[in-house]
Amino acid sequence: MSASPRPRPGVPDGGSRLPSLTGLRFVAAVLVFCYHLSREAPFASPDADKWLTDVFSKAGSIGVSFFFVLSGFILTWTAKPGEPLRRFWTRRIAKIYPNHVATWVLALVLIVWAGRPLHPGTAVANLFLVHSWVPRMDVAWSMNDVSWTLACELLFYLCFPLLHRWVGRIGAHMLWPAAGAVAVVAVCVPAVAGTLPATPDFGGISAWQVWFAYMLPPVRALDFVLGIVMARIVLTGRWIRLPAVPAALLVIAGWYLAATQLPRAYGFVAATIVPLALLIPAVATADIEGTPSLLRGRVALWLGEVSFAFYLVHRLVLVYGHQALGLKRTWPMAQALGLVGVALVLSMLLAWALHQAVEQPVMRLVRRRERAREDRPRSVELAVPTG
């Protein structure tokens, strides 16, 4: 195994904190919230609902892509050489699975309350996070709809030690070509999806195409791998010094293209994956250099910390809150905006409760157990290169 290039002067190691990326996580979660809000169509005015749909129809996919690329970037940034595999996997699963189980139970209660059909096999597949592998929308988007992304993250975590090792063997001078190659494959995915069956229809696009291009975990691993490569680019001093603001403008341009100009299958990931892969290292570099950022404030950091819990609860609030008030009911502008505010506040309160009652206690327990084991022999290690 070849040694990894040393970071250039002024480039910190992976232990350095990147607070602006933590704050940016909440922005991504709000984008997903806005997309799901548009699906509820709360406004009595058709023009208002059309505007909401036009603006945020691709916001959800942008937020999800951001999270997937960010996962690869952060895991690479914080990777600890020699960390036991069991410790790594325990930490990652403990980060997502208890919150998933809690919201799965909440979804189960709400489904029963609402009188919606419940299929035991689908519920079990969802519970064990294998449902995104099934090419059926009623399975992949089951229970708590947004949990399909956790099935992808679970695969990412299981594969990270191997992927990190492979990417670590790429010479520093070849990292940009490697990033370009991964991006090209990701952009070509919709063309492959187009060869799949055209039926059943799913809102004007084949359900098979949606599943393959947007939800299938091995395909979405391209986002994750791109994040790994981009982190190594920064750590080895190969970043192109693109500032965060121009990078954000590129994301907005991709958002516009995805929503207005490109075929729908290309709007899921292809239009924005490259801008997102540039935005994350640009924001990370701003943190390294201490560039002023609103995303580094205390409130932004707290919002970023609860963003995962917010992501998991918001869809339940929107769907079942709407059903409690009247399924498919709409409201005048002022009332609708007020209800949106209530849904946002309620989602934040539930997210805070989930973060405090489940996420943090579980992570504290994991850390205590790690400290108790830290003097024991390590038989199996990650053996991943630094940088």
C-alpha positions in Angstrom: 0.0 0.0 0.0 1.5 3.3 -1.1 1.8 6.1 1.4 -0.7 9.0 1.3 0.8 12.4 0.4 1.3 14.7 3.3 -0.9 17.7 3.5 0.7 21.0 2.4 1.5 23.7 4.9 -1.6 25.4 6.2 -3.8 22.4 5.5 -5.0 20.9 8.8 -5.4 17.2 9.5 -8.8 15.5 9.6 -9.3 16.2 13.2 -10.0 19.8 12.6 -13.6 20.9 13.1 -15.7 22.2 10.3 -18.5 24.1 12.1 -19.9 25.8 9.0 -20.7 22.4 7.4 -22.6 21.5 10.6 -24.7 24.7 10.2 -25.1 24.0 6.5 -26.7 20.6 7.3 -29.8 22.4 8.7 -30.1 24.5 5.4 -30.2 21.2 3.5 -32.8 19.8 5.9 -35.0 22.8 5.4 -34.7 22.3 1.7 -36.1 18.8 2.1 -38.9 20.3 4.4 -39.8 22.8 1.7 -40.0 20.1 -0.9 -42.3 18.0 1.2 -44.4 21.1 2.0 -44.9 21.6 -1.7 -46.2 18.0 -1.9 -48.9 18.8 0.6 -50.2 21.7 -1.5 -51.6 23.8 1.5 -52.5 27.0 -0.4 -56.1 27.6 -1.7 -54.6 29.8 -4.4 -53.5 27.6 -7.4 -50.9 30.2 -8.2 -49.3 30.0 -4.8 -49.2 26.3 -4.9 -47.7 26.3 -8.4 -45.0 28.8 -7.3 -44.2 26.5 -4.3 -43.9 23.5 -6.5 -41.9 25.3 -9.2 -39.4 26.6 -6.7 -39.0 23.6 -4.5 -39.7 20.6 -6.7 -36.0 19.8 -6.8 -35.1 21.0 -3.3 -35.5 17.6 -1.7 -33.2 15.9 -4.1 -30.6 18.7 -3.6 -30.8 18.3 0.2 -30.4 14.5 0.0 -27.4 14.8 -2.4 -25.8 17.3 -0.1 -26.1 14.8 2.8 -24.7 11.9 0.9 -21.6 13.9 -0.4 -21.2 15.4 3.0 -21.1 11.9 4.7 -18.2 10.8 2.5 -16.4 14.1 3.1 -16.8 14.2 6.9 -16.0 10.5 7.4 -12.8 11.0 5.5 -12.0 14.2 7.3 -12.3 12.6 10.7 -11.0 9.1 9.9 -8.7 7.7 12.6 -5.9 5.4 11.3 -6.0 2.1 13.2 -9.5 2.6 14.5 -11.1 -0.9 15.0 -13.8 -1.8 12.6 -16.2 -2.6 15.3 -15.8 0.8 16.9 -16.3 2.6 13.6 -19.4 0.7 12.7 -20.8 0.9 16.2 -20.5 4.7 16.2 -22.1 5.1 12.8 -25.0 2.7 13.3 -25.6 4.2 16.8 -25.8 7.6 15.1 -28.7 6.7 12.8 -30.4 3.5 14.0 -31.9 4.5 17.4 -33.4 7.7 15.8 -34.8 5.6 13.0 -36.4 3.1 15.4 -38.0 5.9 17.4 -39.5 7.5 14.3 -40.4 4.1 12.9 -42.5 3.5 16.0 -44.0 6.9 15.8 -44.9 6.3 12.1 -46.5 3.0 13.0 -48.7 4.7 15.6 -49.7 7.4 13.1 -50.4 4.9 10.4 -52.7 3.0 12.7 -54.4 6.2 13.9 -54.9 7.4 10.3 -56.4 4.1 9.2 -53.8 3.7 6.4 -52.9 0.2 5.1 -50.0 -1.4 6.9 -48.1 -4.3 5.3 -46.0 -6.3 7.8 -43.3 -7.3 5.3 -42.8 -3.8 4.2 -42.7 -2.5 7.7 -40.1 -5.0 8.7 -38.0 -4.2 5.6 -38.2 -0.6 6.6 -37.2 -1.3 10.2 -34.0 -3.1 9.1 -33.2 -0.5 6.4 -33.3 -2.7 3.4 -36.4 -1.2 1.8 -34.5 1.0 -0.7 -33.2 -2.1 -2.4 -36.7 -3.0 -3.5 -37.9 -1.5 -6.8 -41.4 -0.6 -5.6 -42.3 2.9 -4.5 -44.8 1.6 -1.8 -41.8 -0.3 -0.2 -39.0 2.2 -0.7 -41.3 5.1 0.5 -42.9 3.3 3.4 -43.5 4.0 7.1 -41.5 7.3 7.6 -40.9 8.1 3.9 -37.5 9.8 4.4 -35.9 6.7 6.0 -35.0 5.4 2.5 -31.9 7.6 2.7 -30.8 5.8 5.9 -30.8 2.5 3.9 -28.3 4.2 1.6 -26.2 5.6 4.5 -26.1 2.1 6.1 -24.4 0.8 2.9 -22.1 3.7 2.9 -21.0 3.1 6.5 -20.4 -0.6 5.9 -18.3 0.1 2.8 -16.4 3.1 4.0 -13.3 1.3 5.4 -12.7 -0.4 2.0 -13.7 2.7 -0.1 -11.4 4.9 2.0 -8.5 2.5 1.5 -9.0 2.5 -2.2 -9.3 6.2 -2.5 -6.3 6.6 -0.2 -4.2 4.7 -2.8 -4.8 7.4 -5.4 -1.9 9.7 -5.9 -2.5 13.4 -5.0 -1.9 14.4 -8.6 -4.7 12.0 -9.7 -7.4 13.1 -7.2 -9.0 15.6 -9.5 -9.2 13.2 -12.5 -10.7 10.6 -10.0 -13.3 13.1 -8.9 -14.2 13.9 -12.5 -14.5 10.3 -13.3 -17.0 9.7 -10.4 -18.9 12.8 -11.4 -19.2 11.7 -15.0 -20.6 8.3 -14.0 -23.1 10.0 -11.7 -24.2 12.3 -14.5 -24.7 9.3 -16.8 -26.9 7.4 -14.4 -30.2 8.8 -15.8 -29.2 7.5 -19.3 -28.8 4.0 -17.9 -32.1 4.4 -16.0 -33.8 5.3 -19.3 -33.3 1.8 -20.5 -35.5 0.4 -17.7 -39.2 -0.4 -18.1 -41.4 2.7 -18.7 -44.1 1.4 -16.5 -45.5 1.7 -13.9 -45.8 5.4 -14.2 -44.9 7.5 -11.2 -46.0 11.1 -11.7 -44.9 11.3 -15.3 -41.7 9.3 -15.0 -41.1 5.6 -14.8 -41.1 4.2 -11.2 -38.1 2.1 -12.2 -36.2 5.2 -13.3 -36.9 7.0 -10.0 -35.8 4.0 -8.0 -32.6 3.4 -10.0 -31.5 7.0 -10.5 -32.5 8.3 -7.1 -33.0 5.6 -4.5 -30.9 2.5 -5.2 -28.1 2.5 -2.5 -25.2 1.3 -4.8 -26.0 4.1 -7.3 -26.2 6.7 -4.6 -22.9 5.5 -3.3 -21.4 7.6 -6.1 -22.3 10.7 -4.2 -20.6 9.3 -1.1 -17.4 8.3 -3.0 -17.2 11.8 -4.5 -17.3 13.2 -1.0 -14.4 11.0 0.0 -12.3 12.1 -3.0 -13.1 15.8 -2.4 -12.0 15.5 1.2 -8.7 14.1 0.2 -8.3 16.9 -2.3 -8.6 19.4 0.5 -6.4 17.4 2.9 -3.6 17.0 0.4 -3.6 20.7 -0.5 -5.0 20.2 -4.0 -8.1 22.4 -3.6 -8.6 25.0 -6.3 -9.5 27.8 -3.8 -13.0 28.3 -5.1 -14.8 30.6 -2.5 -18.0 29.4 -0.9 -20.2 32.1 -2.4 -19.5 31.3 -6.1 -19.8 27.6 -5.2 -23.3 28.3 -3.7 -24.2 30.2 -6.9 -23.2 27.1 -8.9 -25.6 25.0 -6.8 -28.4 27.5 -7.4 -27.7 27.4 -11.2 -27.9 23.6 -11.1 -31.1 23.9 -9.1 -32.6 26.1 -11.8 -31.5 23.8 -14.6 -32.9 20.8 -12.8 -36.2 22.4 -12.1 -36.8 24.1 -15.4 -34.7 22.8 -18.3 -33.6 19.2 -17.9 -35.5 16.0 -18.2 -36.8 14.9 -14.8 -34.5 11.9 -14.3 -31.5 14.3 -14.7 -32.9 16.7 -12.1 -32.6 14.2 -9.3 -28.8 14.1 -9.0 -27.0 14.8 -12.3 -27.7 18.6 -12.4 -26.4 19.4 -8.9 -23.9 16.7 -7.9 -20.9 18.6 -9.3 -21.8 22.0 -7.7 -22.5 20.3 -4.4 -19.2 18.5 -4.5 -17.5 21.9 -4.9 -19.6 23.7 -2.3 -18.7 21.4 0.6 -14.9 21.7 0.3 -15.3 25.5 -0.4 -17.2 25.8 2.9 -14.7 23.6 4.7 -11.8 25.7 3.4 -13.5 28.8 4.7 -13.6 27.2 8.1 -9.9 26.3 7.9 -9.0 29.9 7.0 -11.4 31.5 9.5 -13.4 33.3 6.9 -16.4 35.0 8.6 -19.6 32.9 8.2 -23.1 33.1 9.6 -23.1 29.3 9.6 -20.5 29.3 12.4 -22.7 31.0 15.0 -24.1 29.3 18.1 -27.6 29.1 16.8 -26.5 27.7 13.4 -24.4 25.1 15.1 -27.3 24.0 17.3 -29.6 23.8 14.3 -27.0 21.7 12.6 -26.8 19.4 15.5 -30.5 18.7 15.5 -30.8 18.6 11.7 -30.8 14.8 11.5 -33.6 14.5 14.0 -35.5 17.3 12.2 -35.0 15.5 8.9 -36.6 12.3 10.4 -39.6 13.9 12.0 -40.7 16.7 9.6 -42.4 14.5 7.0 -44.5 12.9 9.7 -45.6 16.3 11.0 -46.5 17.5 7.5 -48.4 14.4 6.3 -50.3 13.5 9.5 -50.7 17.1 10.6 -52.4 17.8 7.2 -54.6 14.7 7.7 -55.6 15.7 11.2 -56.8 19.1 9.8 -58.4 17.6 6.8 -56.9 15.5 4.1 -56.3 17.6 0.9 -57.8 20.7 2.7 -56.4 24.0 1.6 -56.3 27.5 3.3 -56.1 31.1 2.3 -52.6 32.6 2.2 -52.3 34.0 5.7 -53.8 30.9 7.4 -51.6 28.6 5.3 -48.5 30.5 6.1 -49.4 30.3 9.8 -49.9 26.6 9.6 -46.6 26.2 7.9 -45.0 28.1 10.7 -46.7 25.8 13.2 -45.5 22.7 11.3 -41.9 24.1 11.3 -42.0 24.8 15.1 -43.6 21.5 15.9 -40.9 19.7 13.8 -38.2 21.6 15.6 -39.7 20.7 19.0 -39.9 17.0 18.1 -36.4 17.1 16.7 -35.1 18.6 19.9 -36.9 16.0 22.0 -35.5 13.2 19.7 -32.0 14.6 19.9 -32.2 15.0 23.7 -34.0 11.7 24.6 -32.5 9.3 22.0 -29.6 10.5 19.9 -27.4 12.1 22.6 -27.9 9.4 25.3 -27.1 6.7 22.9 -23.9 8.4 21.7 -22.9 9.0 25.3 -23.3 5.4 26.0 -21.3 4.4 23.0 -18.5 6.8 24.1 -18.4 5.3 27.6 -18.1 1.8 26.3 -15.3 2.9 23.9 -13.4 4.4 26.8 -13.9 1.1 28.8 -12.4 -0.9 25.8 -9.6 1.5 24.7 -6.9 -0.5 26.6 -8.0 -3.8 25.1 -6.1 -5.4 22.2 -7.2 -4.5 18.7 -7.5 -7.5 16.5 -9.1 -6.0 13.4 -8.3 -2.5 12.3 -9.4 0.0 9.6 -5.8 0.3 8.3 -6.7 3.4 6.2 -4.1 6.0 5.1 -4.1 9.5 6.6 -4.7 12.5 4.4 
